Amino acid sequence: MKKLWDKKGTKNTDSKISQTIEDYTVGVDYLLDLELLPYDIEGTMAHAKMLHKIKILNKKELDTLIIGLNKILALWKAGKFKIDKIQEDGHTAIEAFLTENYGEVGKKVHAGRSRNDQSLVMTRLFSKEKLSEIKKGVEVLIKELGKQIKKQGKIKMPGYTHTQRAMPSSVGMWLGSFSDSLKDDLILIEAVMKIIDQNPLGSAAGYGENVLGLDKKFTTEVLGFKKVQENPMYCAMSRGKFENIVLQAVSSVLFDLGKISNDLILFTTKEFDFFTLPDSFKTGSSIMPQKKNYDVLELVRGNVAIFNGYQHQIENIIKNLFSGYNRDFQLTKEPYIKGIKLAVDTIRVMVLVIENLEAKKINLENACSTELYATDEAFKLVKAGKSFREAYQEVKEKYQ
């Protein structure tokens, strides 16, 4: 199969060199694009409608393309649409299918855009949808925390500093700290949602076009973007950058989930025995019959590090690139998709954890030993007229 950029009459080569280079440059991009294909089709439909509006396509050609694109989508949903490695990506696979099955009209749909243009659009649409899903997941998690605070929040529990008992706390204060933090995380997510809600379609190869008269406002409305991303060079520069800031915002959520998981790993041990979860959350041991392990919490904790690794991969790939398109951008796709999936799955799991969390009231309150109230005793002496340092020393001697 000839490449899109091959000159007429160019002979295909089967040399080991060309195959090695192709394997390296294509990587798994063609497989990743299969996951993003519905968004690429959505962008292509909008582009085709715009080409009809500016009279590059006639009505019959537009109708044919829409039929063909819907056919690809139906095949994809049935698991029957494949992207060959030699095609390199989903963009080429879509154009090839349209040309092979519907003739010359398939060759017209790419007018006014580049494959990078397509990749920007499909990733942007994917990002908007998934970030909205993550936002809703966080809102559900906050709601479940609220239910638990209402149900078990008044139960006393020790507060810890330096992993040592420190001051009196409560289940409500502990859970509420995560709820409040997640509410701040939502502010970050909403800010990023606003930033990425820009339509890059029409940026072509990163420098726009001055001949066809592409109607970017039209595709913005069709695709449901808030505004046009006007500067075509910024469109190119935003590839990777937008993915990076999405994962940065979501990493704040994962930070909170990792911390609450870490707390629960400690608080569910036999030594603490403050909280428990149903057996469906636990695993056993292949050698120790008595063991019940909270692997799910350990994996949440570990996956926070994996997620942060995905974000840093993207950041490190893009941070020193020249302006304009660079093939390095291709390498941001895999960590981005994996990061988004991991975040969605982790939030879903933690909703179930919080929903099913049971506080052990007797154990928690028995752990609230008298020394937790030492600071309160000192403050009472201060209120009665003593200096804080004098009160501090008096109480300190009591607990030595």
For each residue, the residues with C-beta under 8 A, 3 or more apart:
1: 12 84 86 87
2: 6 10 12
3: 6 88
4: 92 95
5:
6: 2 3 10
7: 10
8:
9:
10: 2 6 7
11:
12: 1 2
13: 18
14: 18 19
15: 18 19
16: 19 20
17: 20 21
18: 13 14 15 21 22
19: 14 15 16 22 23
20: 16 17 23 24
21: 17 18 24 25
22: 18 19 25 26 85 86
23: 19 20 26 27
24: 20 21 27
25: 21 22 88 327
26: 22 23 29 30 85 88
27: 23 24 330 331
28: 31 32 334
29: 26 32 33 88 89 330 333
30: 26 33 34 83 84 85 87 88 89 90 93
31: 28 34 35 83
32: 28 29 35 36 333 334 337
33: 29 30 36 37 40 83 89 90 91 93
34: 30 31 37 76 81 82 83 90
35: 31 32 337
36: 32 33 39 40 90 122 123 126 337
37: 33 34 40 41 72 73 76 81 83 90 94
38: 41 42 73 76
39: 36 42 43 121 122 123 125 126 129
40: 33 36 37 43 44 90 91 94 118 121 122
41: 37 38 44 45 69 72 73 76 94
42: 38 39 45 46 122 125 223
43: 39 40 46 47 118 121 122 125 201 223
44: 40 41 47 48 65 69 94 109 118
45: 41 42 48 49 65 66 69 222
46: 42 43 49 50 201 219 222 223
47: 43 44 50 51 109 112 113 201 219
48: 44 45 51 52 57 62 65 66 69 109
49: 45 46 52 53 62 218 219 222
50: 46 47 53 54 214 215 218 219 222
51: 47 48 54 56 57 62 108 109 111 112
52: 48 49 55 56 57 58 59 61 62
53: 49 50 215 218
54: 50 51 212 213 214 215
55: 52 58
56: 51 52 108 111 112 212
57: 48 51 52 61 62 65 105 108 109
58: 52 55 61 62
59: 52 62 63
60: 63 64
61: 52 57 58 64 65 105 108
62: 48 49 51 52 57 58 59 65 66
63: 59 60 66 67
64: 60 61 67 68 102 105
65: 44 45 48 57 61 62 68 69 98 102 105 106 109
66: 45 48 62 63 69 70
67: 63 64 70 71 102
68: 64 65 71 72 97 98 101 102 105 106
69: 41 44 45 48 65 66 72 73 94 98
70: 66 67 73 74
71: 67 68 74 75 101
72: 37 41 68 69 75 76 81 94 97 98
73: 37 38 41 69 70 76 77
74: 70 71 77 78
75: 71 72 78 80 81
76: 34 37 38 41 72 73 79 80 81
77: 73 74
78: 74 75 81
79: 76
80: 75 76
81: 34 37 72 75 76 78 93 97
82: 34 93
83: 30 31 33 34 37 87 89 90 93
84: 1 30 87 93
85: 22 26 30 88
86: 1 22
87: 1 30 83 84 92 93 96
88: 3 25 26 29 30 85 92
89: 29 30 33 83 92 93 115 119
90: 30 33 34 36 37 40 83 93 94 122
91: 33 40 94 95 115 118 119
92: 4 87 88 89 95 96 115
93: 30 33 81 82 83 84 87 89 90 96 97
94: 37 40 41 44 69 72 90 91 97 98
95: 4 91 92 98 99 106 107 109 110
96: 87 92 93 99 100 106
97: 68 72 81 93 94 100 101 106
98: 65 68 69 72 94 95 101 102 105 106 109
99: 95 96 102 103 104 106 107
100: 96 97 106
101: 68 71 97 98 106
102: 64 65 67 68 98 99 105 106
103: 99 106
104: 99 107 108
105: 57 61 64 65 68 98 102 108 109
106: 65 68 95 96 97 98 99 100 101 102 103 109
107: 95 99 104 110
108: 51 56 57 61 104 105 111
109: 44 47 48 51 57 65 95 98 105 106
110: 95 107 113
111: 51 56 108 212
112: 47 51 56 202 204 209 212 214
113: 47 110 117 118 201 202 204
114: 117 118 204 205 206 325
115: 89 91 92 118 119
116: 119 120 205 206 236 239 325 329
117: 113 114 120 121 200 201 202 203 204 205 235
118: 40 43 44 91 113 114 115 121 122
119: 89 91 115 116 122 123 239 329 333
120: 116 117 123 124 200 201 203 235 236 238 239
121: 39 40 43 117 118 124 125 199 200 201 223
122: 36 39 40 42 43 90 118 119 125 126
123: 36 39 119 120 126 127 239 242 243 333 336
124: 120 121 127 128 196 198 199 200 225 242
125: 39 42 43 121 122 128 129 223
126: 36 39 122 123 129 130 340
127: 123 124 130 131 196 242 243 246 340
128: 124 125 131 132 193 196 197
129: 39 125 126 132 133
130: 126 127 133 134 340 344
131: 127 128 134 135 189 192 193 196 246 249 250
132: 128 129 135 136 193
133: 129 130 136 137 344
134: 130 131 137 138 189 250 253 340 343 344 347
135: 131 132 138 139 186 189 190 193
136: 132 133 139 140
137: 133 134 140 141 344 347 348 351
138: 134 135 141 142 182 185 186 189 253 347
139: 135 136 142 143 186
140: 136 137 143 144 351
141: 137 138 144 145 182 347 350 351 354
142: 138 139 145 146 179 182 183 186
143: 139 140 146 147
144: 140 141 147 148 351 354 355
145: 141 142 148 149 175 176 178 179 182 354
146: 142 143 149 150 179
147: 143 144 150 151 355
148: 144 145 151 152 153 171 175 354 355 357
149: 145 146 152 153 171 172 175 176 179
150: 146 147 153
151: 147 148
152: 148 149 155 171 172 358 359 361
153: 148 149 150 170 171 172 173 175 176
154: 170 171 172
155: 152 170 171 172 359 361 364 365
156: 168 169 170 364 365 368
157: 169 170 171 174 274 359 364 365 367 368
158: 165 166 167 168 169 364 367 368 369 372
159: 165 166 167 168 169 173 174 372
160: 163 164 165 166
161: 164 166 167
162: 166
163: 160
164: 160 161
165: 158 159 160 367 369 371 372
166: 158 159 160 161 162 372
167: 158 159 161 372 375
168: 156 158 159 368 372 373 376
169: 156 157 158 159 173 174
170: 153 154 155 156 157 173 174
171: 148 149 152 153 154 155 157 174 175 359 364
172: 149 152 153 154 155 175 176
173: 153 159 169 170 176 177
174: 157 159 169 170 171 177 178 263
175: 145 148 149 153 171 172 178 179 354
176: 145 149 153 172 173 179 180
177: 173 174 180 181
178: 145 174 175 181 182 256 259 260
179: 142 145 146 149 175 176 182 183
180: 176 177 183 184
181: 177 178 184 185 256
182: 138 141 142 145 178 179 185 186 253 256
183: 142 179 180 186 187
184: 180 181 187 188 252
185: 138 181 182 188 189 249 252 253 256
186: 135 138 139 142 182 183 189 190
187: 183 184 190 191
188: 184 185 191 192 249 252
189: 131 134 135 138 185 186 192 193 249 250 253
190: 135 186 187 193 194
191: 187 188 194 195 249
192: 131 188 189 195 196 245 246 248 249
193: 128 131 132 135 189 190 196 197
194: 190 191 197 226
195: 191 192 198 242 245
196: 124 127 128 131 192 193 242 245 246
197: 128 193 194 225 226 227
198: 124 195 225 226 227 228 229 238
199: 121 124 202 216 219 220 223 225 227 228 229
200: 117 120 121 124 203 229 235 238
201: 43 46 47 113 117 120 121 216 219 220 223
202: 112 113 117 199 208 209 214 216 219 228 232
203: 117 120 200 206 207 208 229 232 235 236
204: 112 113 114 117 207 208 209 232
205: 114 116 117 236 325
206: 114 116 203 232 233 235 236 324 325
207: 203 204 232 233 324
208: 202 203 204 232
209: 112 202 204 212 214
210:
211:
212: 54 56 111 112 209
213: 54
214: 50 54 112 202 209 219
215: 50 53 54 218 219
216: 199 201 202 219 220 228 230
217: 220 221 228
218: 49 50 53 215 221 222
219: 46 47 49 50 199 201 202 214 215 216 222 223
220: 199 201 216 217 223 225 226 227 228
221: 217 218 224
222: 45 46 49 50 218 219
223: 42 43 46 121 125 199 201 219 220
224: 221
225: 124 197 198 199 220 228
226: 194 197 198 220
227: 197 198 199 220
228: 198 199 202 216 217 220 225
229: 198 199 200 203 234 235 238
230: 216 234
231: 234 235
232: 202 203 204 206 207 208 235 236
233: 206 207 236 237 323 324
234: 229 230 231 237 238
235: 117 120 200 203 206 229 231 232 238 239
236: 116 120 203 205 206 232 233 239 323 324 325
237: 233 234 241 323
238: 120 198 200 229 234 235 241 242
239: 116 119 120 123 235 236 242 243 318 325 329 332
240: 243 244 314 317 318 321 329 332
241: 237 238 244 245 318
242: 123 124 127 195 196 238 239 245 246
243: 123 127 239 240 246 247 314 332 336
244: 240 241 247 248 311 314 315 318 332
245: 192 195 196 241 242 248 249
246: 127 131 192 196 242 243 249 250 336 340
247: 243 244 250 251 307 310 311 314 336 339 340 343
248: 192 244 245 251 252 311
249: 131 185 188 189 191 192 245 246 252 253
250: 131 134 189 246 247 253 254 307 339 340 343
251: 247 248 254 255 307 308 311
252: 184 185 188 248 249 255 256
253: 134 138 182 185 189 249 250 256 257 343 347
254: 250 251 257 258 303 304 307 308 343 346
255: 251 252 258 259 304
256: 178 181 182 185 252 253 259 260
257: 253 254 260 261 300 304 346 347 350
258: 254 255 261 262 300 301 304
259: 178 255 256 262 263
260: 178 256 257 263 264 350
261: 257 258 264 265 297 298 300 301 350 353
262: 258 259 265 266 297 301
263: 174 259 260 266 267
264: 260 261 267 268 275 294 297 353 357
265: 261 262 268 269 294 297 298 301
266: 262 263 269 272
267: 263 264 272 274 275
268: 264 265 272 273 274 275 276 277 294 297
269: 265 266 272 273
270: 273
271:
272: 266 267 268 269 363 367
273: 268 269 270 276 360 363
274: 157 267 268 359 360 363 364 367
275: 264 267 268 357 358 359 360
276: 268 273 358 360
277: 268 281 282 294 353 356 357 358
278: 281 282 356
279: 282 292
280:
281: 277 278 294 296 352 353 356
282: 277 278 279 292 293 294 295
283: 292 293 295
284: 289 291 292 293
285: 288 289 291 293
286:
287:
288: 285 291
289: 284 285
290:
291: 284 285 288
292: 279 282 283 284
293: 282 283 284 285 298
294: 264 265 268 277 281 282 297 298
295: 282 283 298 299
296: 281 299 300 349 353
297: 261 262 264 265 268 294 300 301 353
298: 261 265 293 294 295 301 302
299: 295 296 302 303
300: 257 258 261 296 297 303 304 346 349 350
301: 258 261 262 265 297 298 304 305
302: 298 299 305 306
303: 254 299 300 306 307 342 346
304: 254 255 257 258 300 301 307 308 346
305: 301 302 308 309
306: 302 303 309 310 342
307: 247 250 251 254 303 304 310 311 339 342 343 346
308: 251 254 304 305 311 312
309: 305 306 312 313 335
310: 247 306 307 313 314 335 336 338 339 342
311: 244 247 248 251 307 308 314 315 335 339
312: 308 309 315 316
313: 309 310 316 317 331 332 335
314: 240 243 244 247 310 311 317 318 332 335 336
315: 244 311 312 318 319
316: 312 313 319
317: 240 313 314 321 328 329 331 332
318: 239 240 241 244 314 315 321 328 329 332
319: 315 316
320:
321: 240 317 318 326 328 329
322: 326
323: 233 236 237
324: 206 207 233 236
325: 114 116 205 206 236 239 329
326: 321 322 329
327: 25 330
328: 317 318 321 331 332
329: 116 119 239 240 317 318 321 325 326 332 333
330: 27 29 327 333
331: 27 313 317 328 334 335
332: 239 240 243 244 313 314 317 318 328 329 335 336
333: 29 32 119 123 329 330 336 337
334: 28 32 331 337 338
335: 309 310 311 313 314 331 332 338 339
336: 123 243 246 247 310 314 332 333 339 340
337: 32 35 36 333 334 340 341
338: 310 334 335 341 342
339: 247 250 307 310 311 335 336 342 343
340: 126 127 130 134 246 247 250 336 337 343 344
341: 337 338 344 345
342: 303 306 307 310 338 339 345 346
343: 134 247 250 253 254 307 339 340 346 347
344: 130 133 134 137 340 341 347 348
345: 341 342 348 349
346: 254 257 300 303 304 307 342 343 349 350
347: 134 137 138 141 253 257 343 344 350 351
348: 137 344 345 351 352
349: 296 300 345 346 352 353
350: 141 257 260 261 300 346 347 353 354
351: 137 140 141 144 347 348 354 355
352: 281 348 349 355 356
353: 261 264 277 281 296 297 349 350 356 357
354: 141 144 145 148 175 350 351 357
355: 144 147 148 351 352
356: 277 278 281 352 353
357: 148 264 275 277 353 354
358: 152 275 276 277
359: 152 155 157 171 274 275 364
360: 273 274 275 276 363 364
361: 152 155 364 365
362: 365 366
363: 272 273 274 360 366 367
364: 155 156 157 158 171 274 359 360 361 367 368
365: 155 156 157 361 362 368
366: 362 363
367: 157 158 165 272 274 363 364
368: 156 157 158 168 364 365 372
369: 158 165 372
370: 373
371: 165 374 399
372: 158 159 165 166 167 168 368 369
373: 168 370 376 377
374: 371 377 378 395 396 398 399
375: 167 378 379 395
376: 168 373 379 380
377: 373 374 380 381 391 395 398
378: 374 375 381 382 388 391 392 394 395
379: 375 376 382 383 391
380: 376 377 383 384
381: 377 378 384 386 390 391 394 395
382: 378 379 385 386 387 388 391
383: 379 380
384: 380 381
385: 382
386: 381 382 390 391 394
387: 382 390 391
388: 378 382 391 392
389: 392 393
390: 381 386 387 393 394
391: 377 378 379 381 382 386 387 388 394 395
392: 378 388 389 395 396
393: 389 390 396 397
394: 378 381 386 390 391 397 398
395: 374 375 377 378 381 391 392 398 399
396: 374 392 393 399 400
397: 393 394 400
398: 374 377 394 395
399: 371 374 395 396
400: 396 397
